[in-house]
Amino acid sequence: MYTGKSQVITHIGGGVVSKIELVKTLFICFFIFVPIIGFILGTITTYLPFKNATYSEKYLPISLLTILAIEVIMMLIRIAVLV
């Protein structure tokens, strides 16, 4: 349960994480890794048959929906951790 108190965040090795390092890591995760994973999964799911559309017509919408789904899942996990 979240108590509202300030908590110290540490590395796996036990070292304390600075605020700048945490922001940098979150930025890289949300703006680089999540879109890359979304486009890779979009590439895979684009091969599923859907309304006789071509690959190029399906790739961008499916990739964007995949990125959105990843973000929603991550948000729900964060909410579950806080509750």
The 8 nearest C-alpha neighbors of each residue, nearest first, counted from 0:
[[1, 82, 81, 2, 80, 3, 79, 78],
 [0, 2, 81, 3, 82, 4, 80, 5],
 [1, 3, 4, 0, 5, 81, 6, 82],
 [4, 2, 1, 5, 6, 0, 81, 82],
 [5, 3, 2, 6, 1, 7, 0, 81],
 [6, 4, 3, 7, 2, 8, 1, 18],
 [5, 7, 4, 8, 3, 9, 2, 1],
 [6, 8, 9, 5, 15, 16, 17, 4],
 [9, 7, 16, 15, 6, 10, 17, 14],
 [8, 10, 15, 16, 14, 13, 7, 11],
 [11, 9, 13, 14, 12, 15, 16, 8],
 [10, 12, 13, 9, 14, 15, 8, 16],
 [11, 13, 10, 14, 9, 15, 16, 8],
 [14, 12, 10, 9, 11, 15, 8, 16],
 [15, 13, 10, 9, 12, 16, 11, 8],
 [14, 16, 9, 8, 10, 17, 13, 7],
 [17, 15, 9, 8, 10, 20, 14, 21],
 [16, 18, 20, 19, 21, 15, 8, 22],
 [17, 19, 21, 20, 22, 16, 23, 8],
 [20, 18, 22, 21, 17, 23, 16, 24],
 [19, 21, 23, 17, 18, 22, 24, 16],
 [20, 22, 18, 24, 19, 23, 25, 17],
 [23, 21, 25, 19, 24, 20, 26, 18],
 [24, 22, 20, 26, 21, 25, 19, 27],
 [25, 23, 21, 27, 26, 22, 28, 20],
 [24, 26, 28, 22, 27, 23, 29, 21],
 [27, 25, 23, 29, 24, 28, 30, 22],
 [26, 28, 24, 31, 25, 30, 29, 23],
 [27, 29, 32, 25, 26, 31, 30, 24],
 [30, 28, 33, 26, 27, 31, 25, 32],
 [29, 31, 27, 26, 28, 32, 33, 34],
 [30, 32, 27, 34, 28, 33, 29, 35],
 [31, 33, 28, 35, 34, 36, 29, 30],
 [32, 34, 36, 29, 35, 31, 37, 28],
 [35, 33, 37, 36, 32, 31, 66, 38],
 [36, 34, 32, 38, 37, 33, 39, 31],
 [35, 37, 39, 33, 34, 38, 32, 40],
 [38, 36, 66, 34, 40, 65, 35, 39],
 [37, 39, 41, 62, 35, 40, 36, 42],
 [40, 38, 36, 42, 41, 37, 35, 43],
 [39, 41, 43, 37, 42, 38, 36, 44],
 [42, 40, 62, 38, 44, 39, 43, 61],
 [43, 41, 39, 45, 40, 44, 38, 58],
 [42, 44, 40, 41, 45, 46, 39, 47],
 [45, 43, 41, 46, 47, 42, 40, 61],
 [46, 44, 42, 47, 43, 58, 41, 57],
 [45, 47, 44, 43, 48, 54, 42, 49],
 [48, 46, 45, 44, 49, 43, 54, 57],
 [49, 47, 46, 51, 50, 45, 52, 44],
 [48, 50, 51, 52, 47, 57, 45, 46],
 [51, 49, 52, 48, 53, 57, 47, 56],
 [52, 50, 49, 53, 48, 54, 57, 56],
 [53, 51, 50, 56, 49, 57, 54, 48],
 [52, 54, 56, 55, 57, 51, 58, 49],
 [53, 55, 57, 56, 58, 45, 52, 46],
 [54, 56, 58, 57, 53, 59, 52, 45],
 [57, 55, 53, 54, 58, 52, 59, 60],
 [56, 58, 54, 55, 60, 59, 61, 45],
 [59, 57, 55, 61, 45, 60, 56, 62],
 [58, 60, 62, 61, 57, 63, 56, 55],
 [61, 59, 63, 62, 58, 57, 64, 56],
 [60, 62, 64, 58, 41, 63, 59, 57],
 [63, 61, 41, 38, 65, 59, 64, 60],
 [64, 62, 66, 60, 65, 61, 59, 67],
 [65, 63, 67, 61, 66, 62, 68, 60],
 [64, 66, 62, 68, 37, 63, 67, 61],
 [67, 65, 37, 63, 69, 64, 68, 34],
 [66, 68, 64, 70, 65, 69, 63, 71],
 [67, 69, 65, 71, 70, 66, 64, 72],
 [70, 68, 66, 72, 67, 71, 73, 65],
 [69, 71, 73, 67, 68, 72, 74, 66],
 [72, 70, 74, 68, 73, 69, 75, 67],
 [71, 73, 75, 69, 74, 70, 68, 76],
 [72, 74, 70, 76, 71, 75, 69, 77],
 [73, 75, 71, 77, 76, 72, 70, 78],
 [76, 74, 78, 72, 77, 73, 79, 71],
 [75, 77, 79, 73, 74, 78, 72, 80],
 [78, 76, 74, 80, 75, 79, 73, 81],
 [79, 77, 75, 81, 80, 76, 74, 82],
 [80, 78, 76, 82, 77, 81, 75, 74],
 [79, 81, 77, 78, 82, 76, 0, 1],
 [82, 80, 78, 1, 79, 0, 77, 76],
 [81, 79, 0, 80, 78, 1, 77, 2]]
